[in-house]
Structures are given as structure tokens and as C-alpha cells.
């Protein structure tokens, strides 16, 4: 269930004012149209739209997407209501409807991002369009990894198409790659029109950081495809070499925390709902290994710790330490254990510095070419990517870390492989795939 308070930031208010023309509709594929309502913005511009898209992206990553996946991956435990059911892998089509319609499609990220791309392209704002395409690729990646086949080519058409066909996940991945390729090319060219600046709440107009973000995101998406084609390890490494160079490049969405509507989404959830406990496999693992990250992941009494649970906590879309783990996995799988160990050790160090501001513990879990394993890499990445939806994708790709379904699991001892399609799709889109089970595997999970 989506929190009743949406994180509408001051700079993002225009975006959501536009988006309100769609929220009363049952069908979730309208992009905000310019109508005759004098209360709506008549001539939206890129600088009005960009901050809201970035902030709503952070809100979704730290909101529903984080909650479902963290429960599946035993980083959190539901203790009441829908959350308790999710911990037992019992998630209904109704439970995910708000995330799909309000968070991603109808009045959400991709809907508004599609509109920004159109505006920026029409105005010749090449760099705004590039940033928008990176954000669209990022959102498409999350959506397809959660569900599999999703609408794109026929989405965002308003009343012209209320029942879009679904693109295959394979074609969605091609779309993501094309979006990133186009954005990367655009960011390497000069432009004389208006540029992102303070309205860019992620990088403050630093286009080199956006370029490195695009390459890092591309590396991540390539890694997702290695079960389909092992040559993607090479492609991931090529992109990773052009990606983040330090923690200064981290794609972290800031939350002001100064008012209820600008607070971190986990903080909002915990104060408004509070039906998730921060207990489970990851806490047992951290406790057993005397890992200092336990002190910032947990408050010591079943609550979320200060790092991710404060009103102004940052939500990370991608980080430098995650990039290093991507490199470590690809290098290990290609047989280069010397490089894999170096990347792994650097990744652990970078994450410790980001989380507890001390790398001292890194020596405790350090590895060499002689003793590093894939389990080492994926377990440390699981810890580093705490509350990040990526952990579910990693587990589906590798089966690591080894997790055991709860005794009361609704999936007969198995862990989920995908989400059910939302109830709104079942009711209003005859082209939506029929729901079967959360054991259904997405295309790349073969």
C-alpha cells in the first residue's frame, strides 16, 4: 500500500500538479496532457519537471519497491497487515497496484519522464533529454525486473490507447540499451540551450556525473543478462570502466526531511504504518560476524537504524561500491580471480566508508585470488545493497546468499521470482498477461 502522503517537494510541485489530471482515471497510461484547466500549468518546461521526476524516483526506490524486495530477501520482516503477508510471500495483485499505477505509470515516474523527453526534444534541449532518457532507462529497468513483460511502445498515449500491448522483457532491455546509448552520445556533445542546474537535485547539473551514471547503469543492466548470454560479462566490464570513479559519483536522491512531505520514504512508512520489523537473515548475519554496519542498519530494538531510517536519509539508486561489486562478479566469472579479489576488497572498503565512515572492518572479510568465492562477492554485495531492490535481482541470478523460505511460505518452500501483475491491469487491460504465480520467472531468469 502506498503511503497516503506523497513526497511532493517544492521544486516538484509543478510536476505533480500536472500529474493530477491522470490520478482519477482507472487506467494508468496517460501522460499529462495540456488542457484548458486554468489551475494547471499551461506551458511546462524541463526545469519544472526534472526535480519531481528525480525525487519520485528516490521515493519509489525507497518505497514500495524496497519494501517488497527487502521482505522477499529477508532484510526486513513484516509483523502485521500486508507486510506480514509479504514476508510469507503472499502478495496479491491489489497490493502492487499503487506501485504500478501511481508510482511508475499513471501519475508516476515513467509517465512524467516520457513527457519531459518530448518537451526537451521539441525544445532542442539535448542534455535535458539525455538526463530524462537515463531516468527512463532506470525506471524501465526496475519495472521489468519486478514483473517481466511490461507496456512501453504503446504506453503513455492517453485516451488514444487505454489498453496497450505488453513489450517482451527482451525488447524492453533493448529499449533500455538504446535509451542509454542515445543519452551517452548526447552528453558528449555541446549545447547552447538551457542546461540542468539547481533543478537537477541528483547531480546539480554536473553532466559528467550523469555520463558516468549512464555507463554504470548500463553495466548493471548487462550483468542482469548473463544467464541468457555469458558474453554480457565482457560488456558489463567495458561499461564499468567508464562508470563511477569514486563515491562522489553516487546516485543518491536527497530528502530534505524538513517537513512531512519531504521526508525519506522509509521514515514516512515507519512513522505512519510501522508494520515492518528490521529483523531477519541480514541482521543475524551481521551480528554473527560482528559487522559494524549493524549499528547503522538497525536501531538495536527492531527498528531501522539512522543511515536509512532518518527523515533526511538519502536513497541510493546506484553507488560506487555497487559498481565495484559488479566488476568483481564479472571478473570472477571470467576466471580473473586476481582482479576479482581486488575489486571485491575495494567494494567492501567503499561501502564501509559510505555506511560507517571507517574501513577498518574490511580486513576481516578481505579475500585474495586464492580464496575468493562467488558467495563472498554476492554476500557482501547483499549487505552493501541493504534495502535496494537490486538484491532480489542478484539473488534470482545467482541464488546467493542462500536463503530459506519461512515455514509458512505461500510458495511451498520457494522464494518469489516475480510480482503478480496489478489488479488494475487485470480489470482494465485485456492485453495484460494472465497472473499465474510469483514463481513465474522473467525472461532473463532462466
C-alpha positions in Angstrom: 0.0 0.0 0.0 1.3 3.4 -1.0 1.7 5.9 1.9 -1.1 8.4 2.0 1.4 11.3 1.9 3.3 11.6 -1.4 6.7 13.2 -1.2 5.9 16.4 -3.1 8.9 18.7 -2.9 8.8 22.4 -3.5 10.5 22.2 -6.9 8.5 19.1 -7.8 5.1 20.7 -7.1 4.5 21.6 -10.8 5.1 18.1 -11.9 2.6 16.6 -9.6 0.1 19.4 -10.4 0.3 18.3 -14.0 0.1 14.6 -13.0 -3.2 15.1 -11.0 -5.1 15.2 -14.3 -4.5 11.5 -14.5 -4.9 10.2 -11.0 -8.7 10.0 -11.0 -8.5 7.6 -14.0 -8.6 3.9 -13.5 -6.2 3.3 -16.4 -2.6 4.0 -15.8 -1.1 5.1 -19.2 -1.9 8.7 -19.6 1.0 11.1 -19.9 -0.1 14.5 -18.5 -1.8 16.5 -21.3 -2.0 20.3 -21.5 -5.7 21.1 -21.1 -7.8 24.2 -20.6 -8.0 24.0 -16.8 -6.6 27.3 -15.5 -5.4 25.6 -12.4 -2.9 23.5 -14.4 0.4 24.6 -15.8 -0.2 25.5 -19.4 3.4 25.6 -20.7 5.6 23.2 -18.6 9.3 23.5 -19.1 12.1 21.0 -18.5 13.4 22.7 -15.4 10.0 22.4 -13.7 9.7 18.7 -14.4 13.1 17.3 -13.7 13.3 17.7 -9.9 10.0 16.0 -9.4 11.0 13.0 -11.5 14.2 12.6 -9.6 12.5 12.8 -6.2 9.7 10.5 -7.2 12.4 8.0 -8.4 14.0 8.1 -5.0 10.6 7.8 -3.3 9.8 4.6 -5.3 13.3 3.1 -4.8 12.9 3.6 -1.1 9.2 2.9 -1.0 7.1 0.0 -2.3 10.0 -1.4 -4.5 12.2 -1.5 -1.4 9.6 -2.9 1.0 8.5 -5.8 -1.1 12.0 -6.9 -2.2 13.6 -6.4 1.3 10.9 -8.7 2.7 11.5 -11.3 0.0 15.2 -11.2 0.7 14.8 -11.3 4.4 16.3 -7.9 5.1 13.1 -6.9 6.8 10.2 -8.8 8.4 6.5 -7.9 8.2 4.8 -8.1 11.5 1.2 -7.0 10.7 -1.2 -6.3 7.8 0.0 -6.6 4.2 3.6 -6.6 5.4 3.2 -9.8 7.3 1.7 -11.4 4.3 4.6 -10.2 2.1 7.1 -11.8 4.4 5.4 -15.1 3.8 5.5 -14.4 0.0 1.8 -13.8 -0.1 1.5 -10.6 -2.2 -1.8 -10.1 -4.1 -2.5 -8.2 -7.4 -4.1 -5.5 -5.3 -1.0 -5.0 -3.2 1.1 -3.9 -6.1 -1.5 -1.8 -8.0 -0.4 1.5 -6.4 3.2 1.0 -7.1 2.4 0.3 -10.8 -0.2 3.0 -11.4 0.8 5.7 -9.0 4.5 5.1 -8.7 5.6 4.1 -12.2 2.9 4.6 -14.9 -0.3 6.6 -14.4 0.9 9.6 -12.4 4.3 8.3 -11.8 7.9 8.3 -12.9 7.8 7.0 -16.4 4.6 8.9 -17.3 6.2 12.2 -16.4 9.6 11.3 -17.7 8.0 10.5 -21.1 6.5 14.0 -21.1 9.9 15.5 -20.2 11.6 13.7 -23.1 9.0 15.1 -25.5 9.4 18.7 -24.2 13.2 18.6 -24.2 13.4 17.1 -27.6 11.0 19.6 -29.0 12.9 22.5 -27.4 16.3 21.2 -28.7 17.4 20.7 -25.1 19.7 17.8 -25.8 21.1 17.5 -22.3 17.8 17.6 -20.5 16.6 14.9 -22.9 19.7 12.9 -22.2 19.1 13.1 -18.4 15.4 12.2 -18.9 16.4 9.1 -21.0 18.8 7.9 -18.3 16.0 8.2 -15.7 13.6 6.4 -18.1 16.1 3.6 -18.6 16.5 3.4 -14.8 12.7 3.2 -14.2 12.1 0.7 -17.0 14.8 -1.5 -15.6 13.2 -1.6 -12.2 9.7 -2.2 -13.6 10.7 -5.0 -16.0 12.9 -6.7 -13.4 9.9 -6.8 -11.0 7.3 -8.0 -13.5 8.9 -9.2 -16.7 7.0 -8.1 -19.9 5.6 -4.6 -19.5 4.0 -1.9 -21.7 6.3 0.7 -23.3 5.9 1.3 -27.0 2.1 1.6 -26.7 2.1 3.3 -23.2 1.8 7.0 -22.4 -0.7 7.6 -25.3 -3.6 8.8 -23.2 -7.1 8.1 -24.5 -5.6 7.1 -27.8 -4.7 3.7 -26.3 -6.2 2.7 -23.0 -5.2 -1.0 -23.4 -1.6 -1.1 -24.6 0.1 -4.3 -25.6 3.0 -5.5 -23.5 6.5 -5.4 -24.8 8.6 -8.6 -24.1 11.3 -8.2 -21.5 13.8 -8.9 -24.1 12.7 -6.0 -26.2 12.5 -3.8 -23.1 16.1 -4.5 -22.4 16.9 -3.4 -26.0 14.9 -0.2 -25.4 16.9 0.4 -22.2 20.2 0.0 -24.0 19.0 2.3 -26.8 17.9 5.0 -24.3 21.3 4.8 -22.6 23.2 4.8 -25.9 21.4 7.9 -27.1 21.9 9.7 -23.8 25.6 8.9 -23.7 26.1 10.3 -27.2 24.1 13.4 -26.3 26.1 14.1 -23.2 29.3 14.1 -25.1 28.1 16.9 -27.4 28.0 20.6 -26.7 24.7 22.5 -26.5 23.8 26.2 -26.4 20.3 25.9 -25.0 19.4 25.8 -21.3 21.2 23.2 -19.1 20.2 21.4 -16.0 21.4 23.2 -12.9 19.9 23.6 -9.4 16.8 21.8 -10.7 18.9 18.7 -11.0 18.6 17.6 -7.4 20.8 14.5 -8.1 23.9 16.0 -9.6 23.3 19.8 -9.7 23.9 19.9 -13.4 27.2 18.0 -13.5 26.8 16.3 -16.8 30.0 14.2 -16.4 28.4 12.6 -13.4 25.3 11.9 -15.4 27.5 10.3 -18.1 29.2 8.1 -15.5 25.8 7.2 -14.1 24.6 6.1 -17.6 27.6 3.9 -18.1 27.3 2.4 -14.6 23.6 1.7 -15.1 24.4 0.1 -18.5 26.9 -2.2 -16.7 24.3 -3.2 -14.2 21.7 -4.0 -16.9 24.2 -6.0 -18.8 25.0 -8.1 -15.7 21.3 -9.0 -15.5 21.6 -10.8 -18.8 24.4 -13.1 -18.1 22.1 -16.1 -17.6 20.9 -15.6 -21.2 24.4 -14.9 -22.7 27.7 -15.0 -20.8 29.3 -12.5 -23.2 27.5 -9.8 -21.2 30.2 -10.2 -18.5 32.6 -8.6 -21.0 30.1 -5.9 -21.9 29.5 -5.1 -18.2 33.2 -4.7 -17.6 33.6 -2.4 -20.6 30.8 -0.1 -19.3 32.0 -0.3 -15.7 35.4 1.1 -16.8 33.6 4.2 -17.9 31.3 4.4 -14.9 31.7 5.9 -11.4 35.2 6.7 -10.3 34.6 7.4 -6.6 31.8 7.8 -4.0 31.4 11.4 -5.2 29.6 9.9 -8.2 27.0 8.0 -6.2 23.5 8.4 -7.5 21.8 9.3 -4.2 18.5 11.0 -4.1 18.4 13.5 -1.2 15.4 14.0 1.1 15.2 17.3 3.0 13.3 15.9 6.0 12.2 19.4 7.0 8.5 18.6 6.6 6.3 15.5 6.4 6.0 15.8 2.6 9.8 15.9 2.1 10.9 13.1 4.4 12.6 9.9 3.4 10.1 7.2 2.3 11.2 4.6 4.9 10.9 7.1 7.6 7.4 8.0 6.5 6.4 4.4 6.3 7.8 3.6 9.8 6.1 6.6 11.4 2.8 6.1 9.6 2.5 2.4 9.4 5.2 0.7 11.4 4.2 -2.9 10.5 7.7 -3.9 9.4 10.4 -5.0 11.8 14.1 -4.7 11.0 14.9 -8.3 11.8 15.8 -11.3 9.7 18.6 -13.1 7.9 20.8 -10.0 7.3 20.7 -8.9 11.0 21.7 -12.4 12.1 24.5 -12.4 9.6 25.8 -9.0 10.7 25.5 -10.0 14.4 27.4 -13.3 13.9 30.2 -11.6 12.1 30.3 -8.5 14.4 29.9 -6.3 11.3 29.9 -2.6 12.3 27.1 -1.9 9.7 24.6 -3.4 12.1 24.9 -0.3 14.2 23.5 1.9 11.4 21.2 -0.6 9.7 19.4 -1.4 13.0 18.5 0.7 16.0 19.1 -2.3 18.2 15.5 -2.9 19.1 13.8 -4.0 15.9 13.7 -0.6 14.3 15.5 0.9 11.3 18.8 2.5 12.0 19.8 6.1 11.4 21.6 5.6 8.0 18.4 4.7 6.0 15.7 5.5 8.6 16.1 9.2 9.3 13.8 11.9 7.9 16.7 13.2 5.7 18.3 9.8 4.8 19.5 9.5 1.2 18.0 6.8 -1.1 20.8 5.4 -3.3 19.8 4.3 -6.9 23.4 3.3 -7.7 26.7 3.6 -5.8 30.4 3.4 -6.4 30.6 0.3 -4.2 27.9 -1.4 -6.2 29.9 -0.8 -9.4 32.9 -2.4 -7.8 30.9 -5.4 -6.9 29.6 -5.6 -10.5 33.3 -5.7 -11.6 34.2 -8.3 -9.0 31.5 -10.7 -10.1 32.2 -10.3 -13.8 36.0 -10.7 -13.3 35.4 -13.8 -11.1 33.1 -15.4 -13.6 35.6 -14.8 -16.4 38.3 -16.5 -14.3 40.3 -13.4 -13.4 40.4 -14.0 -9.7 43.3 -11.6 -9.1 41.2 -8.7 -10.4 38.0 -10.0 -8.8 39.7 -10.0 -5.3 41.0 -6.5 -5.8 37.6 -5.2 -6.9 35.8 -7.1 -4.1 38.1 -5.7 -1.4 37.8 -2.2 -2.9 34.0 -2.6 -2.9 33.8 -3.6 0.7 36.1 -0.7 1.7 33.9 1.8 -0.3 30.7 0.5 1.3 32.1 0.7 4.8 33.2 4.3 4.2 29.8 5.1 2.8 27.9 3.5 5.7 30.0 3.7 8.9 32.8 6.1 7.7 35.5 3.6 8.7 37.2 0.9 6.6 38.7 -1.0 9.5 36.4 -4.0 9.2 37.5 -4.5 5.6 40.5 -6.6 6.7 38.2 -9.0 8.5 36.5 -10.1 5.3 39.3 -9.4 2.8 39.9 -12.0 0.1 42.8 -13.0 -2.2 42.8 -14.7 -5.6 43.5 -17.9 -3.8 40.3 -17.9 -1.6 37.7 -15.6 -3.1 34.4 -17.2 -4.0 31.2 -16.1 -5.7 29.4 -16.4 -2.4 31.9 -13.9 -0.9 31.1 -11.4 -3.6 27.4 -11.8 -3.6 27.0 -11.9 0.2 29.0 -8.7 0.7 27.0 -7.1 -2.1 23.8 -8.2 -0.4 24.9 -6.5 2.8 26.1 -3.4 0.9 22.9 -3.0 -1.0 20.7 -3.0 2.1 17.1 -2.1 1.2 18.0 -1.8 -2.5 15.6 -3.7 -4.9 18.7 -4.9 -6.7 19.3 -7.6 -4.1 16.3 -9.5 -5.4 17.6 -9.4 -8.9 21.0 -10.6 -7.7 19.5 -13.5 -5.8 17.4 -14.6 -8.8 20.6 -14.5 -11.0 22.9 -16.3 -8.6 20.9 -18.0 -5.8 23.2 -16.2 -3.4 23.2 -15.7 -0.5 21.4 -18.9 0.3 18.1 -18.1 1.8 15.4 -20.4 3.2 11.8 -19.7 2.8 9.8 -19.2 6.0 7.8 -22.3 7.2 4.6 -20.5 6.4 5.6 -19.5 2.9 2.7 -19.2 0.5 5.0 -20.6 -2.3 5.6 -24.1 -0.8 9.1 -23.5 0.4 10.3 -21.5 -2.6 11.2 -17.8 -2.8 9.4 -15.4 -5.2 10.7 -15.0 -8.8 8.4 -12.1 -9.9 5.5 -10.0 -8.8 1.9 -10.6 -9.9 0.6 -8.1 -12.4 -1.6 -5.4 -10.7 -5.3 -5.7 -10.3 -5.9 -2.6 -12.4 -4.3 -4.3 -15.3 -6.3 -7.4 -14.8 -9.5 -5.4 -14.8 -8.9 -2.7 -17.5 -6.3 -4.0 -19.9 -7.3 -7.1 -21.9 -3.7 -7.3 -23.2 -2.2 -7.8 -19.8 -0.7 -11.2 -19.2 -2.7 -13.5 -17.0 -1.4 -13.9 -13.5 -0.2 -17.4 -12.6 2.2 -17.4 -9.6 5.0 -15.5 -8.1 7.2 -18.4 -9.1 6.9 -17.3 -12.7 10.4 -16.5 -14.0 11.1 -13.4 -16.0 12.9 -13.8 -19.4 16.5 -13.3 -18.1 15.9 -15.6 -15.1 16.2 -18.9 -17.0 
